[in-house]
């Protein structure tokens, strides 16, 4: 007997500040510890919810190995003090891992297989390098020319997008500057306060001469990436880093980062049982593939698919979090789809705020659900390009 599709509601959404990698504020903080902090903060937003009714935690991570291995999701659930009855699974869709975790959690509820789920993402780019510790592509992948793009570095794919979609260096740098400007303005206005949970960082420094250990503690409550000294002149002086005569630089690319985010998703029955106020309804999710060598253009295929599934027009979106992997690909997507620049990353994007890979989808989902309520907007979207040639998009509705 088929089950009727039911709605899935987000009732809590929290994230840590984003630290710069590999030498930033969270350089010595494990991603599972950041995840524990995000989980605890999300749970604190719904004190009436009995943790015993939580069934599973789905956590996205782009490189689930070493400090992020051993099924980080289950370990973080236990470290966060949740009951032993709460499961945990770690999933990987590279940069869309956190968003995929949210979609999977929502689907479990929508088909009636669960009532309360945790969706999250966590990544430490300080501890785990961009391609993992020992990357090894299957050599059979390159027996066909159309698969060669799998091995391209992300920056090289951005160069290809910049060339094919005619995105100039000047436009990329201007986009990067605006990302920093918006992020700094949002920080100054306290716009991130609803979503960010402060993280206490404790560091110990041995003093060999005295045999003593100095302990330094500080509380991190803001994203580390936005730079007030960013200027077009400064950005223009940076050299291309992926192609000798290219246009993609460190200044118009996303920052390598550390961070975590967590959301709690429930059914309508749980809303009523525990008297919870929903932040948003999960509406739709889509993932689409594109040629690996132009992976950055992925959102231009995923966004229309997500809108079609939701039965919405593009104009219905009031807030769009388009991950700025590179200014080149973000601008190509905006121009190709005719997105309203004012609705895209109103509080800055990954160029300023950072991009902790598998955590980004959960982090930006937290941004959207709180922004929709703060600004009284109806629909919002989280979307990003994905390594090896994919795009993902998820739509949320304020209720």
Buried (B, 14 or more C-beta within 10 A) or exposed (E): EEEEEBBBBBBBBBBBBBBBBBEBBBBBBBBBBBBBBBBBBBBEBBEEBEBEBBBBBBBBBBBBEBBBBEBBBBBBBEBBEBEEEBBBBBBBBBBBBBBBBBBBBBBBBBBEEBBBBBBBBBBBBBBBBBBBEEEEEEEEEEEEEEBEBBBBEBBBBBBBBBBEBEBEBEBBBBBBBBBBBBBBBBBEEEBBEBBBBEBEBEEEEEEEEEEEEEEEEEEBEBBBBBBEEBEEEEBEEBEBEBBEEBBBBBBBBBBBBBBBBBBBBBBBEBBEBBEBEBBBBBBBBBBBBBBBBBBBBBBBBBBBBBBEBBEBEBEBBBBBBBBBBBBBBBBBBBBBBEBEEEBBBBBBBBBBBBBBBBBBBBBBBBBBBBBBBBEEBBBBBBBBBBBBBBBBBBBBBBB
